């Protein structure tokens, strides 16, 4: 199910049973408490936008929590629970999801040829790693 506030880019693969959420503090709107009713009167106070970038792949039964942004061509493993931003072309897995590698736009897992230089074994494209404290992004190699 794709709820209000979830934006899915073009050419995204959404596997079977993927779950999107959009409310960080969910309560039944029928709960007879004034504070609950008041919290749902204004959409901006409870609806947290979630975005999935173009070409991303979401594996079966993964869960995407509110506010997560999944970058273009990223790949989320089956059963993973995404709690935060996933960089473009990152491969994430686990609960909570953590980056375990990088993927090419063609979908193949990238291989580190040398420090901060990644290559696709399927199509041959190469990418440079950028960022401190581990890698935060990839850019096509020149």
N, CA, C and O of each residue as an XYZ file, in Angstrom:
568
protein
N       0.836     -1.172      0.000
C       0.000      0.000      0.000
C       0.882      1.236      0.000
O       1.889      1.311      0.703
N       0.480      2.183     -0.793
C       1.203      3.442     -0.870
C       0.310      4.515     -0.250
O      -0.746      4.843     -0.792
N       0.736      5.049      0.872
C      -0.051      5.999      1.653
C       0.184      7.429      1.206
O       1.095      7.706      0.425
N      -0.647      8.338      1.707
C      -0.445      9.773      1.489
C       0.958     10.143      1.938
O       1.451      9.634      2.945
N       1.597     11.027      1.192
C       2.928     11.496      1.562
C       4.061     10.675      0.986
O       5.223     11.058      1.119
N       3.752      9.541      0.340
C       4.785      8.711     -0.259
C       4.902      9.070     -1.736
O       3.922      9.009     -2.479
N       6.111      9.445     -2.155
C       6.376      9.785     -3.546
C       7.321      8.744     -4.126
O       8.397      8.502     -3.580
N       6.921      8.133     -5.229
C       7.729      7.104     -5.872
C       8.120      7.601     -7.258
O       7.264      7.963     -8.064
N       9.431      7.614     -7.527
C       9.945      8.096     -8.799
C       9.641      7.140     -9.945
O       8.957      6.131     -9.774
N      10.156      7.478    -11.094
C       9.960      6.665    -12.291
C      10.825      5.407    -12.245
O      11.912      5.404    -11.667
N      10.325      4.350    -12.860
C      11.073      3.097    -13.050
C      11.541      2.462    -11.739
O      12.615      1.862    -11.694
N      10.756      2.588    -10.688
C      11.078      1.988     -9.387
C      10.504      0.581     -9.339
O       9.366      0.357     -9.750
N      11.294     -0.372     -8.835
C      10.808     -1.723     -8.595
C      10.327     -1.794     -7.153
O      11.099     -1.548     -6.226
N       9.063     -2.127     -6.960
C       8.494     -2.290     -5.621
C       8.114     -3.760     -5.497
O       7.148     -4.216     -6.108
N       8.889     -4.501     -4.695
C       8.672     -5.932     -4.543
C       7.390     -6.257     -3.795
O       6.732     -5.368     -3.254
N       7.041     -7.537     -3.770
C       5.817     -7.955     -3.095
C       5.850     -7.665     -1.595
O       6.844     -7.938     -0.921
N       4.766     -7.117     -1.090
C       4.615     -6.904      0.349
C       5.422     -5.762      0.923
O       5.607     -5.707      2.139
N       5.915     -4.841      0.099
C       6.642     -3.682      0.625
C       5.667     -2.831      1.430
O       4.533     -2.609      1.004
N       6.104     -2.358      2.585
C       5.250     -1.536      3.451
C       5.822     -0.131      3.583
O       6.986      0.053      3.941
N       4.981      0.853      3.287
C       5.331      2.252      3.498
C       4.547      2.740      4.709
O       3.415      2.311      4.937
N       5.149      3.637      5.485
C       4.440      4.258      6.597
C       4.577      5.766      6.456
O       5.490      6.247      5.784
N       3.669      6.522      7.091
C       3.722      7.980      6.921
C       3.487      8.754      8.211
O       3.434      9.983      8.181
N       3.346      8.072      9.336
C       3.007      8.737     10.597
C       3.966      8.234     11.674
O       3.999      7.037     11.962
N       4.752      9.144     12.275
C       5.734      8.721     13.279
C       5.117      8.398     14.631
O       5.741      7.713     15.442
N       3.912      8.873     14.888
C       3.225      8.597     16.155
C       1.791      8.155     15.890
O       0.851      8.852     16.272
N       1.609      7.010     15.244
C       0.256      6.626     14.822
C      -0.674      6.289     15.992
O      -0.292      5.612     16.947
N      -1.882      6.775     15.882
C      -2.978      6.470     16.806
C      -4.250      6.404     15.975
O      -4.354      7.064     14.941
N      -5.194      5.629     16.412
C      -6.478      5.595     15.732
C      -7.129      6.960     15.843
O      -7.176      7.552     16.921
N      -7.629      7.454     14.725
C      -8.320      8.745     14.745
C      -9.614      8.666     15.542
O     -10.175      9.694     15.921
N     -10.081      7.473     15.793
C     -11.323      7.279     16.553
C     -11.095      7.236     18.066
O     -12.050      7.215     18.843
N      -9.833      7.224     18.473
C      -9.517      7.202     19.897
C     -10.133      8.428     20.559
O      -9.866      9.550     20.129
N     -10.949      8.244     21.592
C     -11.669      9.379     22.185
C     -10.807     10.242     23.115
O     -11.141     10.432     24.285
N      -9.714     10.750     22.590
C      -8.831     11.643     23.348
C      -8.661     12.934     22.552
O      -8.290     12.885     21.379
N      -8.924     14.084     23.164
C      -8.815     15.354     22.441
C      -7.439     15.590     21.814
O      -7.346     16.130     20.712
N      -6.388     15.194     22.497
C      -5.040     15.415     21.966
C      -4.813     14.623     20.683
O      -4.140     15.100     19.770
N      -5.366     13.427     20.609
C      -5.225     12.614     19.399
C      -5.996     13.248     18.257
O      -5.462     13.408     17.159
N      -7.235     13.606     18.504
C      -8.062     14.229     17.471
C      -7.417     15.517     16.963
O      -7.406     15.771     15.758
N      -6.881     16.327     17.870
C      -6.258     17.593     17.483
C      -5.022     17.351     16.625
O      -4.749     18.107     15.692
N      -4.287     16.312     16.938
C      -3.071     16.003     16.189
C      -3.324     15.631     14.746
O      -2.440     15.788     13.904
N      -4.519     15.139     14.443
C      -4.830     14.731     13.081
C      -5.614     15.775     12.287
O      -5.910     15.555     11.113
N      -5.951     16.895     12.900
C      -6.715     17.932     12.191
C      -5.903     18.582     11.074
O      -6.437     18.885     10.006
N      -4.607     18.796     11.324
C      -3.752     19.457     10.350
C      -2.753     18.430      9.817
O      -1.905     17.925     10.553
N      -2.872     18.133      8.522
C      -2.059     17.092      7.906
C      -0.564     17.309      8.105
O       0.171     16.347      8.329
N      -0.109     18.540      8.030
C       1.315     18.843      8.161
C       1.873     18.463      9.533
O       3.087     18.329      9.684
N       1.015     18.288     10.527
C       1.489     17.956     11.868
C       1.725     16.464     12.072
O       2.391     16.080     13.034
N       1.203     15.618     11.200
C       1.411     14.178     11.383
C       1.963     13.488     10.146
O       2.621     12.455     10.270
N       1.717     14.023      8.963
C       2.145     13.389      7.721
C       3.615     13.698      7.453
O       3.996     14.860      7.307
N       4.430     12.660      7.391
C       5.862     12.826      7.155
C       6.176     12.309      5.751
O       5.988     11.123      5.480
N       6.649     13.176      4.855
C       6.912     12.754      3.479
C       8.018     11.706      3.372
O       9.008     11.749      4.102
N       7.833     10.788      2.471
C       8.794      9.728      2.173
C       8.998      9.740      0.666
O       8.031      9.853     -0.088
N      10.254      9.624      0.214
C      10.531      9.674     -1.219
C      11.386      8.495     -1.651
O      12.296      8.070     -0.940
N      11.075      7.977     -2.828
C      11.866      6.919     -3.445
C      12.313      7.451     -4.806
O      11.487      7.806     -5.646
N      13.626      7.501     -5.012
C      14.181      8.071     -6.235
C      14.029      7.177     -7.450
O      13.770      5.979     -7.333
N      14.192      7.775     -8.608
C      14.080      7.055     -9.874
C      14.988      5.831     -9.916
O      16.135      5.879     -9.470
N      14.470      4.748    -10.451
C      15.265      3.557    -10.675
C      15.614      2.740     -9.445
O      16.330      1.747     -9.566
N      15.139      3.117     -8.272
C      15.450      2.364     -7.044
C      14.738      1.011     -7.064
O      13.769      0.821     -7.799
N      15.226      0.079     -6.254
C      14.609     -1.239     -6.116
C      14.339     -1.517     -4.651
O      15.231     -1.396     -3.811
N      13.103     -1.893     -4.347
C      12.696     -2.196     -2.972
C      12.350     -3.673     -2.901
O      11.385     -4.121     -3.520
N      13.140     -4.433     -2.145
C      12.960     -5.877     -2.053
C      11.699     -6.268     -1.296
O      11.111     -5.474     -0.561
N      11.307     -7.513     -1.501
C      10.090     -8.054     -0.894
C      10.072     -7.851      0.617
O      11.072     -8.059      1.303
N       8.918     -7.443      1.111
C       8.643     -7.300      2.539
C       9.536     -6.303      3.260
O       9.633     -6.351      4.486
N      10.196     -5.398      2.535
C      10.948     -4.368      3.254
C       9.952     -3.349      3.800
O       8.828     -3.237      3.311
N      10.380     -2.618      4.808
C       9.539     -1.619      5.456
C      10.246     -0.276      5.351
O      11.419     -0.151      5.699
N       9.519      0.726      4.866
C      10.075      2.061      4.707
C       9.372      2.972      5.711
O       8.180      3.245      5.574
N      10.107      3.441      6.719
C       9.521      4.273      7.766
C       9.337      5.712      7.294
O       9.968      6.135      6.325
N       8.466      6.469      7.983
C       8.178      7.833      7.549
C       9.429      8.702      7.542
O      10.277      8.619      8.430
N       9.516      9.536      6.515
C      10.628     10.464      6.413
C      11.856      9.912      5.719
O      12.802     10.657      5.462
N      11.865      8.618      5.409
C      13.015      8.043      4.719
C      13.045      8.542      3.281
O      12.006      8.687      2.637
N      14.234      8.797      2.798
C      14.431      9.191      1.415
C      15.395      8.187      0.813
O      16.528      8.050      1.274
N      14.949      7.491     -0.208
C      15.759      6.472     -0.860
C      16.237      7.049     -2.178
O      15.434      7.414     -3.036
N      17.554      7.129     -2.333
C      18.143      7.770     -3.499
C      17.938      6.995     -4.790
O      17.553      5.826     -4.785
N      18.204      7.673     -5.887
C      18.071      7.077     -7.212
C      18.953      5.837     -7.337
O      20.110      5.841     -6.915
N      18.406      4.799     -7.909
C      19.092      3.537     -8.202
C      19.587      2.800     -6.960
O      20.368      1.857     -7.076
N      19.146      3.214     -5.780
C      19.503      2.486     -4.563
C      18.772      1.148     -4.562
O      17.782      0.970     -5.272
N      19.267      0.212     -3.761
C      18.648     -1.097     -3.665
C      18.463     -1.451     -2.187
O      19.418     -1.450     -1.411
N      17.217     -1.754     -1.815
C      16.882     -2.138     -0.446
C      16.628     -3.639     -0.449
O      15.772     -4.125     -1.188
N      17.368     -4.373      0.376
C      17.246     -5.827      0.423
C      15.891     -6.265      0.979
O      15.247     -5.532      1.730
N      15.482     -7.443      0.605
C      14.239     -8.019      1.116
C      14.281     -8.058      2.636
O      15.288     -8.454      3.223
N      13.194     -7.648      3.274
C      13.070     -7.703      4.722
C      13.751     -6.589      5.484
O      13.648     -6.538      6.710
N      14.444     -5.692      4.799
C      15.141     -4.596      5.481
C      14.132     -3.596      6.044
O      13.016     -3.474      5.539
N      14.538     -2.886      7.089
C      13.713     -1.828      7.665
C      14.491     -0.517      7.522
O      15.486     -0.288      8.210
N      14.014      0.333      6.614
C      14.688      1.598      6.320
C      14.182      2.658      7.286
O      12.993      2.980      7.301
N      15.093      3.202      8.096
C      14.733      4.175      9.117
C      15.265      5.573      8.818
O      14.913      6.526      9.513
N      16.108      5.710      7.793
C      16.741      6.998      7.504
C      17.060      7.104      6.015
O      16.666      6.250      5.220
N      17.768      8.149      5.657
C      18.128      8.398      4.264
C      19.040      7.291      3.724
O      19.960      6.838      4.405
N      18.766      6.870      2.491
C      19.596      5.902      1.786
C      20.199      6.639      0.589
O      19.457      7.120     -0.267
N      21.537      6.739      0.511
C      22.148      7.460     -0.611
C      21.850      6.805     -1.956
O      21.540      5.615     -2.027
N      21.947      7.588     -3.008
C      21.793      7.061     -4.357
C      22.786      5.920     -4.573
O      23.945      6.011     -4.170
N      22.329      4.870     -5.198
C      23.107      3.691     -5.562
C      23.622      2.865     -4.381
O      24.443      1.968     -4.571
N      23.155      3.154     -3.177
C      23.563      2.360     -2.021
C      22.785      1.048     -1.989
O      21.624      0.990     -2.396
N      23.433      0.012     -1.507
C      22.791     -1.272     -1.234
C      22.655     -1.359      0.275
O      23.659     -1.359      0.987
N      21.409     -1.435      0.778
C      21.181     -1.506      2.222
C      20.462     -2.799      2.575
O      19.671     -3.323      1.792
N      20.756     -3.305      3.781
C      20.140     -4.538      4.253
C      20.110     -4.501      5.777
O      20.862     -3.761      6.410
N      19.220     -5.322      6.356
C      19.190     -5.495      7.798
C      18.105     -4.701      8.500
O      17.318     -3.977      7.889
N      18.102     -4.875      9.829
C      17.123     -4.215     10.689
C      17.900     -3.576     11.841
O      18.356     -4.296     12.729
N      18.065     -2.265     11.859
C      17.690     -1.323     10.813
C      18.626     -1.462      9.615
O      19.724     -2.005      9.735
N      18.186     -0.972      8.467
C      18.970     -1.080      7.243
C      20.255     -0.270      7.348
O      20.255      0.877      7.795
N      21.341     -0.891      6.927
C      22.646     -0.227      6.884
C      23.253     -0.473      5.508
O      22.951     -1.472      4.855
N      24.108      0.444      5.075
C      24.747      0.261      3.781
C      25.732     -0.892      3.849
O      26.601     -0.931      4.720
N      25.588     -1.837      2.915
C      26.477     -2.998      2.852
C      27.237     -3.040      1.530
O      28.024     -3.956      1.288
N      27.000     -2.052      0.684
C      27.689     -1.991     -0.601
C      27.079     -0.929     -1.481
O      26.295     -0.087     -1.043
N      27.470     -1.001     -2.749
C      26.971     -0.084     -3.772
C      26.474     -0.887     -4.959
O      26.940     -2.001     -5.197
N      25.544     -0.337     -5.698
C      25.061     -0.985     -6.910
C      25.162     -0.011     -8.080
O      25.056      1.205     -7.916
N      25.368     -0.578     -9.253
C      25.410      0.190    -10.493
C      23.983      0.535    -10.904
O      23.028     -0.070    -10.416
N      23.841      1.487    -11.784
C      22.520      1.796    -12.312
C      21.907      0.593    -13.001
O      20.684      0.484    -13.076
N      22.733     -0.313    -13.506
C      22.211     -1.511    -14.173
C      21.740     -2.559    -13.171
O      21.106     -3.540    -13.559
N      22.042     -2.365    -11.886
C      21.570     -3.261    -10.840
C      22.614     -4.207    -10.271
O      22.362     -4.839     -9.245
N      23.777     -4.325    -10.901
C      24.829     -5.214    -10.400
C      25.537     -4.593     -9.207
O      25.689     -3.375     -9.120
N      25.968     -5.454     -8.289
C      26.722     -4.977     -7.133
C      28.113     -4.553     -7.582
O      28.789     -5.286     -8.305
N      28.541     -3.361     -7.152
C      29.845     -2.837     -7.547
C      30.963     -3.502     -6.760
O      30.776     -3.932     -5.622
N      32.133     -3.579     -7.394
C      33.327     -4.176     -6.798
C      34.357     -3.057     -6.626
O      34.589     -2.266     -7.541
N      34.972     -3.004     -5.435
C      35.981     -1.978     -5.181
C      37.292     -2.401     -5.842
O      37.941     -3.352     -5.406
N      37.668     -1.687     -6.890
C      38.890     -2.006     -7.635
C      40.125     -1.503     -6.908
O      41.156     -2.175     -6.879
N      40.018     -0.337     -6.331
C      41.066      0.250     -5.486
C      40.369      1.204     -4.540
O      39.166      1.432     -4.670
N      41.094      1.763     -3.595
C      40.461      2.625     -2.597
C      39.621      3.710     -3.269
O      40.121      4.500     -4.069
N      38.351      3.727     -2.928
C      37.385      4.732     -3.386
C      37.123      4.714     -4.889
O      36.647      5.705     -5.442
N      37.424      3.613     -5.550
C      37.110      3.460     -6.964
C      36.358      2.140     -7.139
O      36.884      1.069     -6.837
N      35.138      2.232     -7.625
C      34.249      1.081     -7.738
C      33.945      0.803     -9.203
O      33.820      1.728    -10.006
N      33.827     -0.482     -9.549
C      33.540     -0.852    -10.928
C      32.409     -1.864    -10.980
O      32.249     -2.705    -10.095
N      31.627     -1.753    -12.053
C      30.534     -2.689    -12.281
C      31.047     -3.881    -13.085
O      31.576     -3.696    -14.181
N      30.900     -5.098    -12.564
C      31.352     -6.269    -13.301
C      30.440     -6.618    -14.493
O      30.805     -7.418    -15.354
N      29.263     -6.008    -14.522
C      28.307     -6.339    -15.583
C      28.443     -5.406    -16.790
O      28.525     -5.870    -17.927
N      28.466     -4.088    -16.543
C      28.495     -3.141    -17.672
C      29.808     -2.386    -17.783
O      30.032     -1.694    -18.776
N      30.691     -2.500    -16.780
C      32.006     -1.886    -16.848
C      32.089     -0.444    -16.377
O      33.187      0.112    -16.347
N      30.982      0.188    -16.007
C      31.034      1.574    -15.530
C      31.870      1.643    -14.257
O      31.911      0.697    -13.471
N      32.537      2.783    -14.069
C      33.301      2.993    -12.840
C      32.772      4.218    -12.111
O      32.254      5.154    -12.719
N      32.916      4.187    -10.791
C      32.391      5.242     -9.928
C      33.431      5.597     -8.880
O      34.164      4.736     -8.394
N      33.483      6.896     -8.533
C      34.347      7.391     -7.464
C      33.514      7.579     -6.210
O      32.384      8.063     -6.271
N      34.071      7.201     -5.084
C      33.419      7.351     -3.784
C      33.767      8.723     -3.207
O      34.918      9.156     -3.268
N      32.767      9.401     -2.649
C      32.980     10.728     -2.055
C      32.407     10.757     -0.649
O      31.393     10.114     -0.377
N      33.049     11.498      0.246
C      32.534     11.675      1.589
C      33.525     11.237      2.636
O      34.488     10.527      2.348
N      33.278     11.668      3.850
C      34.138     11.329      4.979
C      33.433     10.312      5.858
O      32.225     10.108      5.734
N      34.187      9.672      6.747
C      33.634      8.683      7.680
C      32.830      7.622      6.934
O      31.642      7.433      7.197
N      33.471      6.949      6.025
C      32.754      6.008      5.189
C      32.252      6.780      3.999
O      32.536      7.969      3.857
N      31.545      6.148      3.186
C      31.169      6.743      1.927
C      29.766      7.304      1.996
O      28.864      6.666      2.539
N      29.580      8.468      1.461
C      28.250      9.060      1.470
C      27.640      9.145      0.091
O      26.421      9.262     -0.035
N      28.467      9.089     -0.961
C      27.898      9.154     -2.302
C      28.885      8.619     -3.339
O      30.079      8.473     -3.073
N      28.354      8.334     -4.522
C      29.155      7.903     -5.661
C      28.948      8.883     -6.793
O      27.900      9.520     -6.896
N      29.960      8.999     -7.646
C      29.847      9.808     -8.857
C      30.519      9.033     -9.985
O      31.523      8.358     -9.757
N      29.979      9.120    -11.193
C      30.637      8.429    -12.307
C      32.090      8.856    -12.409
O      32.409     10.036    -12.262
N      32.953      7.917    -12.655
C      34.372      8.175    -12.777
C      34.666      8.823    -14.129
O      33.958      8.577    -15.105
N      35.691      9.637    -14.185
C      36.019     10.314    -15.454
C      37.120      9.627    -16.160
O      37.525     10.058    -17.240
